[in-house]
Amino acid sequence: MSRIYVAVDLETTGFSPERDAILEIGAVKFRVPSHPDEEPVIERWQTLVHPGRPIPHRISQLTGITQSDLDHAPPLSRVLNEFRAFVGNYPVVGHNVGFELAFLQKQNVLVGQAHLDTFELASLLWPYAPRYTLGELATLIGMPFEGWHRALADSEMTMHLFLALWRAARTLPHGVLDAIVKVVVESRWTLRSFFAAAHRAEGDGGIPIPMPKPRPEPPTPHHRLEPIANPLPLPKSEILSWVEPNSPLTAVLPRFTARPAQKSMLEAILRAFSNETHLVVEGGTGAGKSLAYALAAIYEAQRRNLPVVISTNTLNLQDQLYYQDLPRLAEALPRPFTVQRLKGRSNYLCARRLMLLQQRGSYSPAEARLVARVLIWRELTTSGDRAELNLQREEEEAWAQICSDSASCRPDVCSPFGQCHWFRAHDNAQNAHLVVVNHALLLNDLAAGGGLIPESHSVIVDEAHHLEEQATQQFGFSVQQGQFEALFALLGREEKGKAVGLLAQIGVEAKASAGRVAQFSKVNERAGVLLRQVGQSRGGDGIRL
């Protein structure tokens, strides 16, 4: 891989290469420094371009480029040869580089050029960054600046971002980088050369920039819950004092205000817990519902020493509970409580199935990217929950190959491969005071007759108006075309005129062994028939060994 790159950025009249025109091109040719004092910039190149049409007002406001700036600018046809010569054969770097390539390749420039996307790299190497815009990442690496939406300034910032990402890759743990390279070199993923080069240069990358870590979670269980046979009554006066005007919650919730509706709701929930009755509450926006039921649930769980399940419909509300409301309540309340977030098992990474994928060989770009993403993230995550990843659509299908699976994952099978995040979350949930789930898992547990979430004396269903819709989805069945295509691709596909995939591997091994074991010739023949049928099912003429 080259140690010289060209960072490129464009300003355009809009987002469509078919309808819009280029206004400005900026490029920075740079090297990866061999020592900290070496200047990375080799040369800069920039030009305004006459778009052949009036510049839209919103684009002028965004970029600061005016119509008078463009009146004497050269047309695109006059600058392309000079730009092409500046870039040469060096790899192109861009933030969401596909945007630049779409406009330039329409002009027959940079067609087939090696390219690297800093957006994609950042999402892999820094999984817990809050956002991945160029501005946010510039702030993250300590280089905020005011030159946004001008091509040369954005190109230079892209260069700095790429160099920070390069250092991050080179300082990955040796075992992680080695495992990534073994997978990506067997794929046609555009970033395979980046990781291979980082692997060769490992150890001299300098000090990486500190990156965000997983968000703090509420306390998780460390001890078993032993149910109390004769629980004491709920201390209602104490609980209600937390929502009074002079509540100690103001110390940890600066925007806390006492609300009559919140207090009424809390009183109703406490009566329902005490009398062991059902309760339906309709609360308006801003009533403080989640704080009211969370307070009641904590005290109820502690007096019985049994989990209280809280089910929500949306991820946003779950995040609010798990990362904001409950940790703040844990700071304020004098009585410690524990929390576990629990999802369906397909949301959790299985270390054994990941290892099996790493050993398979012949990866699609999406599979290679997913393995790289997961191997980096696995060093940081405590939950193993896929929600922490920034999976692209193609990776969603590949995730099914490495997630926890009820058909094949068991403690005796999976434990030799490392911690199982699903079993850890499930075991913690048995001993947590509060278990936060979503409606889908709550209903799945109902359909399965229990076992997916812990047995509890009380369940709180927030966003209950979505429960009927979720029940329809959970108790129904649907199959998408992409799921079939992913399965067929796993069984057999054609790459460079050669059959690859599970059936192809079986056929090759059986053919090689047919001389020693006669039955293997029938295995080879059957694998060939199935492979042709897979190809026909995908709309082709079949795949041949």
DOPA-201765 format. One line per 4 residues: for each residue x, y, z of C-alpha. Coordinates in steps of 0.05 Angstrom, whole numbers, plus 5000, padded with zeros to 4 digits. Example, Ala and Ser with C-alpha at 12.3 -4.5 7.8 and 13.67 -1.06 7.14 Angstrom:
5246 4910 5156 ~ 5273 4979 5143 $
//
This chain:
5000 5000 5000 ~ 5025 5070 4982 ~ 5050 5115 5038 ~ 5028 5175 4995 $
4955 5193 4989 ~ 4911 5249 4961 ~ 4855 5276 5004 ~ 4799 5303 4959 $
4737 5345 4973 ~ 4685 5377 4927 ~ 4634 5433 4935 ~ 4574 5423 4889 $
4507 5455 4872 ~ 4471 5395 4902 ~ 4474 5321 4918 ~ 4459 5289 4851 $
4516 5275 4802 ~ 4464 5270 4747 ~ 4432 5338 4759 ~ 4483 5380 4797 $
4550 5411 4781 ~ 4618 5418 4815 ~ 4634 5488 4843 ~ 4702 5476 4875 $
4755 5422 4879 ~ 4806 5418 4935 ~ 4861 5366 4943 ~ 4920 5354 4989 $
4976 5306 4971 ~ 5007 5279 5035 ~ 5051 5225 5062 ~ 5045 5182 5124 $
5102 5210 5167 ~ 5158 5162 5185 ~ 5172 5201 5249 ~ 5131 5252 5289 $
5169 5314 5264 ~ 5160 5299 5190 ~ 5112 5346 5154 ~ 5056 5305 5121 $
5034 5355 5068 ~ 5071 5348 5001 ~ 5028 5394 4958 ~ 4960 5428 4956 $
4914 5440 4896 ~ 4850 5480 4892 ~ 4805 5513 4840 ~ 4737 5543 4834 $
4696 5516 4776 ~ 4643 5552 4736 ~ 4581 5508 4742 ~ 4547 5534 4679 $
4486 5554 4720 ~ 4469 5602 4777 ~ 4493 5579 4845 ~ 4434 5562 4891 $
4424 5611 4948 ~ 4428 5557 5002 ~ 4494 5531 4974 ~ 4522 5602 4973 $
4502 5610 5046 ~ 4532 5544 5065 ~ 4599 5552 5030 ~ 4608 5627 5026 $
4620 5620 4951 ~ 4583 5675 4912 ~ 4562 5681 4840 ~ 4614 5735 4829 $
4668 5687 4854 ~ 4649 5639 4799 ~ 4638 5687 4742 ~ 4711 5684 4719 $
4725 5613 4743 ~ 4745 5561 4690 ~ 4695 5509 4667 ~ 4704 5438 4692 $
4732 5413 4625 ~ 4792 5460 4631 ~ 4814 5437 4701 ~ 4804 5362 4698 $
4870 5344 4664 ~ 4909 5385 4715 ~ 4870 5353 4772 ~ 4881 5284 4743 $
4956 5296 4738 ~ 4958 5321 4810 ~ 4925 5258 4837 ~ 4964 5210 4793 $
4958 5138 4814 ~ 4958 5151 4889 ~ 4900 5126 4931 ~ 4845 5178 4942 $
4821 5193 5013 ~ 4755 5226 5028 ~ 4702 5232 5081 ~ 4643 5196 5051 $
4688 5190 4990 ~ 4633 5158 4949 ~ 4603 5227 4940 ~ 4666 5256 4909 $
4677 5195 4866 ~ 4606 5196 4839 ~ 4615 5267 4812 ~ 4686 5256 4786 $
4676 5188 4754 ~ 4617 5217 4716 ~ 4671 5260 4682 ~ 4713 5197 4671 $
4762 5218 4726 ~ 4789 5171 4780 ~ 4752 5112 4750 ~ 4780 5049 4783 $
4824 5091 4830 ~ 4840 5060 4898 ~ 4803 5098 4952 ~ 4794 5100 5027 $
4735 5129 5065 ~ 4751 5163 5132 ~ 4677 5157 5152 ~ 4680 5082 5145 $
4747 5077 5180 ~ 4724 5120 5238 ~ 4661 5078 5249 ~ 4706 5016 5252 $
4763 5041 5295 ~ 4723 5087 5341 ~ 4657 5050 5353 ~ 4636 5096 5410 $
4645 5163 5376 ~ 4580 5203 5386 ~ 4575 5222 5312 ~ 4616 5212 5249 $
4611 5278 5212 ~ 4677 5310 5193 ~ 4663 5367 5242 ~ 4649 5321 5301 $
4710 5278 5287 ~ 4754 5339 5279 ~ 4733 5361 5349 ~ 4744 5290 5374 $
4817 5291 5351 ~ 4827 5360 5381 ~ 4829 5399 5315 ~ 4764 5440 5309 $
4768 5494 5256 ~ 4724 5544 5219 ~ 4737 5525 5147 ~ 4678 5479 5137 $
4647 5471 5068 ~ 4707 5497 5030 ~ 4741 5443 4990 ~ 4814 5455 5007 $
4801 5464 5082 ~ 4758 5402 5085 ~ 4811 5362 5046 ~ 4864 5382 5096 $
4821 5363 5155 ~ 4807 5296 5121 ~ 4882 5286 5117 ~ 4890 5299 5192 $
4833 5252 5207 ~ 4863 5197 5163 ~ 4930 5203 5199 ~ 4895 5198 5267 $
4859 5136 5242 ~ 4924 5107 5216 ~ 4955 5115 5285 ~ 4894 5082 5316 $
4899 5022 5270 ~ 4973 5013 5280 ~ 4965 5013 5356 ~ 4910 4960 5358 $
4929 4899 5400 ~ 4973 4853 5359 ~ 4925 4795 5363 ~ 4867 4837 5339 $
4903 4867 5279 ~ 4931 4799 5261 ~ 4861 4767 5262 ~ 4832 4824 5221 $
4886 4818 5167 ~ 4877 4742 5161 ~ 4804 4754 5143 ~ 4806 4817 5101 $
4862 4793 5054 ~ 4813 4739 5031 ~ 4763 4790 5009 ~ 4755 4846 4958 $
4739 4898 5011 ~ 4767 4967 4994 ~ 4800 4975 5062 ~ 4837 4909 5062 $
4902 4943 5040 ~ 4896 4994 5096 ~ 4895 4941 5150 ~ 4949 4900 5116 $
4994 4961 5114 ~ 4978 4978 5187 ~ 4996 4907 5205 ~ 5063 4911 5170 $
5078 4978 5204 ~ 5052 4957 5272 ~ 5088 4987 5332 ~ 5112 5054 5305 $
5045 5090 5301 ~ 5057 5139 5357 ~ 5008 5155 5413 ~ 4936 5144 5391 $
4884 5197 5406 ~ 4840 5178 5466 ~ 4772 5157 5441 ~ 4704 5153 5474 $
4689 5090 5514 ~ 4622 5056 5525 ~ 4571 5098 5563 ~ 4569 5085 5638 $
4515 5036 5657 ~ 4474 5030 5721 ~ 4500 4980 5773 ~ 4495 4907 5751 $
4484 4847 5798 ~ 4540 4815 5838 ~ 4498 4774 5887 ~ 4438 4728 5882 $
4369 4753 5898 ~ 4336 4710 5951 ~ 4261 4723 5951 ~ 4231 4748 6016 $
4171 4706 6038 ~ 4136 4760 6079 ~ 4156 4827 6051 ~ 4146 4891 6091 $
4097 4943 6066 ~ 4122 4995 6018 ~ 4146 5059 6054 ~ 4098 5104 6016 $
4116 5169 6052 ~ 4189 5159 6038 ~ 4178 5142 5965 ~ 4131 5201 5953 $
4181 5249 5985 ~ 4226 5239 5924 ~ 4176 5276 5880 ~ 4162 5334 5927 $
4186 5404 5912 ~ 4246 5398 5959 ~ 4266 5329 5934 ~ 4340 5308 5939 $
4333 5289 5866 ~ 4347 5362 5848 ~ 4420 5348 5863 ~ 4426 5297 5807 $
4368 5320 5762 ~ 4379 5395 5755 ~ 4315 5402 5714 ~ 4272 5364 5763 $
4207 5399 5782 ~ 4151 5372 5825 ~ 4090 5354 5782 ~ 4022 5337 5811 $
4008 5287 5755 ~ 4073 5251 5770 ~ 4057 5246 5844 ~ 3986 5220 5829 $
4014 5168 5782 ~ 4066 5145 5834 ~ 4012 5139 5887 ~ 3969 5096 5840 $
4028 5050 5824 ~ 4044 5041 5897 ~ 3972 5022 5912 ~ 3973 4972 5855 $
4038 4941 5881 ~ 4011 4938 5952 ~ 3944 4909 5933 ~ 3972 4864 5878 $
3925 4891 5826 ~ 3931 4912 5753 ~ 3935 4986 5735 ~ 3927 5024 5670 $
3953 5096 5669 ~ 3947 5147 5614 ~ 3997 5203 5625 ~ 4009 5263 5581 $
4076 5285 5553 ~ 4119 5317 5607 ~ 4084 5283 5665 ~ 4148 5249 5688 $
4121 5178 5678 ~ 4188 5141 5674 ~ 4214 5172 5739 ~ 4150 5155 5775 $
4147 5082 5756 ~ 4223 5073 5763 ~ 4220 5097 5836 ~ 4162 5051 5851 $
4196 4992 5816 ~ 4260 5000 5855 ~ 4226 4998 5923 ~ 4180 4942 5901 $
4238 4899 5877 ~ 4278 4911 5940 ~ 4221 4895 5989 ~ 4207 4828 5954 $
4279 4815 5931 ~ 4250 4797 5863 ~ 4261 4829 5795 ~ 4212 4880 5768 $
4209 4878 5692 ~ 4203 4944 5655 ~ 4184 4938 5581 ~ 4189 4994 5530 $
4174 4997 5456 ~ 4228 5044 5431 ~ 4303 5042 5436 ~ 4305 5116 5454 $
4264 5106 5517 ~ 4305 5045 5536 ~ 4368 5086 5528 ~ 4339 5142 5569 $
4322 5094 5625 ~ 4386 5054 5623 ~ 4437 5109 5612 ~ 4404 5170 5644 $
4346 5161 5692 ~ 4368 5098 5729 ~ 4442 5117 5738 ~ 4420 5184 5767 $
4371 5150 5813 ~ 4427 5104 5835 ~ 4468 5166 5855 ~ 4411 5196 5895 $
4376 5138 5930 ~ 4406 5115 5996 ~ 4390 5042 5980 ~ 4432 5009 5926 $
4396 4973 5869 ~ 4419 4935 5808 ~ 4395 4937 5735 ~ 4403 4891 5675 $
4383 4908 5604 ~ 4361 4846 5566 ~ 4346 4836 5492 ~ 4332 4778 5446 $
4393 4733 5440 ~ 4405 4750 5366 ~ 4427 4819 5390 ~ 4488 4789 5425 $
4555 4768 5397 ~ 4574 4694 5401 ~ 4650 4687 5406 ~ 4647 4615 5381 $
4607 4632 5318 ~ 4654 4691 5305 ~ 4713 4643 5308 ~ 4679 4596 5260 $
4669 4653 5210 ~ 4742 4674 5218 ~ 4763 4603 5199 ~ 4717 4597 5139 $
4754 4636 5086 ~ 4730 4671 5022 ~ 4693 4731 5049 ~ 4647 4781 5017 $
4665 4855 5029 ~ 4607 4860 5079 ~ 4631 4799 5118 ~ 4703 4825 5119 $
4681 4893 5144 ~ 4636 4862 5197 ~ 4692 4818 5224 ~ 4740 4877 5227 $
4687 4919 5261 ~ 4669 4866 5313 ~ 4741 4847 5329 ~ 4758 4919 5346 $
4693 4931 5385 ~ 4700 4866 5424 ~ 4760 4894 5460 ~ 4718 4950 5489 $
4646 4926 5497 ~ 4620 4901 5563 ~ 4551 4883 5537 ~ 4565 4850 5469 $
4501 4884 5445 ~ 4499 4897 5370 ~ 4464 4964 5383 ~ 4532 4992 5400 $
4556 4978 5329 ~ 4544 5021 5268 ~ 4524 4963 5223 ~ 4512 4978 5150 $
4454 4945 5115 ~ 4497 4891 5082 ~ 4529 4875 5150 ~ 4460 4864 5181 $
4454 4800 5141 ~ 4524 4777 5158 ~ 4511 4789 5232 ~ 4464 4729 5232 $
4527 4685 5224 ~ 4560 4709 5289 ~ 4503 4725 5337 ~ 4479 4681 5394 $
4433 4627 5367 ~ 4384 4584 5406 ~ 4395 4526 5358 ~ 4470 4519 5368 $
4492 4561 5428 ~ 4497 4526 5495 ~ 4543 4541 5555 ~ 4580 4475 5547 $
4592 4488 5473 ~ 4607 4562 5475 ~ 4644 4574 5541 ~ 4713 4550 5516 $
4712 4608 5466 ~ 4705 4662 5518 ~ 4651 4701 5553 ~ 4581 4692 5524 $
4547 4759 5527 ~ 4477 4730 5521 ~ 4486 4681 5579 ~ 4519 4735 5621 $
4461 4784 5610 ~ 4410 4728 5621 ~ 4443 4706 5686 ~ 4450 4778 5711 $
4376 4789 5696 ~ 4357 4734 5745 ~ 4390 4773 5801 ~ 4376 4845 5782 $
4325 4888 5817 ~ 4303 4919 5751 ~ 4304 4884 5684 ~ 4295 4930 5624 $
4268 4895 5562 ~ 4229 4913 5499 ~ 4158 4892 5480 ~ 4184 4843 5429 $
4223 4803 5481 ~ 4167 4807 5531 ~ 4119 4777 5480 ~ 4169 4725 5457 $
4176 4703 5529 ~ 4100 4697 5533 ~ 4097 4656 5469 ~ 4154 4610 5492 $
4121 4597 5560 ~ 4176 4634 5597 ~ 4251 4626 5604 ~ 4274 4685 5562 $
4265 4737 5618 ~ 4267 4723 5693 ~ 4204 4706 5731 ~ 4179 4768 5765 $
4122 4789 5811 ~ 4110 4854 5774 ~ 4115 4879 5703 ~ 4112 4952 5680 $
4094 4963 5607 ~ 4112 5033 5583 ~ 4090 5056 5514 ~ 4034 5005 5522 $
3995 5033 5463 ~ 4046 4998 5418 ~ 4036 4930 5451 ~ 3981 4907 5404 $
4023 4924 5342 ~ 4083 4887 5371 ~ 4040 4827 5387 ~ 4018 4823 5314 $
4091 4824 5292 ~ 4116 4775 5344 ~ 4062 4723 5335 ~ 4064 4729 5259 $
4117 4708 5209 ~ 4152 4742 5151 ~ 4211 4727 5105 ~ 4249 4778 5064 $
4283 4766 4998 ~ 4349 4789 5026 ~ 4348 4733 5077 ~ 4341 4681 5022 $
4396 4713 4982 ~ 4443 4715 5042 ~ 4430 4640 5054 ~ 4441 4623 4981 $
4506 4664 4980 ~ 4530 4625 5041 ~ 4514 4558 5007 ~ 4545 4576 4940 $
4562 4634 4895 ~ 4608 4647 4837 ~ 4669 4693 4842 ~ 4716 4704 4783 $
4685 4644 4748 ~ 4698 4598 4807 ~ 4648 4566 4854 ~ 4657 4586 4927 $
4616 4574 4990 ~ 4597 4516 5035 ~ 4574 4468 4980 ~ 4635 4483 4937 $
4681 4468 4996 ~ 4644 4403 5010 ~ 4650 4383 4937 ~ 4724 4398 4933 $
4739 4359 4997 ~ 4696 4301 4976 ~ 4728 4298 4907 ~ 4797 4297 4938 $
4778 4240 4984 ~ 4739 4199 4933 ~ 4800 4157 4917 ~ 4804 4132 4989 $
4730 4127 5006 ~ 4683 4108 4949 ~ 4622 4140 4981 ~ 4655 4209 4975 $
4644 4209 4900 ~ 4569 4208 4914 ~ 4578 4266 4963 ~ 4615 4305 4910 $
4561 4290 4859 ~ 4505 4311 4906 ~ 4542 4375 4925 ~ 4547 4392 4852 $
4473 4382 4840 ~ 4455 4425 4900 ~ 4503 4479 4878 ~ 4470 4482 4809 $
4402 4486 4842 ~ 4425 4544 4887 ~ 4449 4582 4825 ~ 4382 4569 4790 $
4344 4593 4852 ~ 4383 4658 4849 ~ 4359 4670 4777 ~ 4420 4643 4740 $
4436 4581 4699 ~ 4467 4546 4759 ~ 4537 4543 4790 ~ 4585 4488 4771 $
4643 4460 4810 $
//
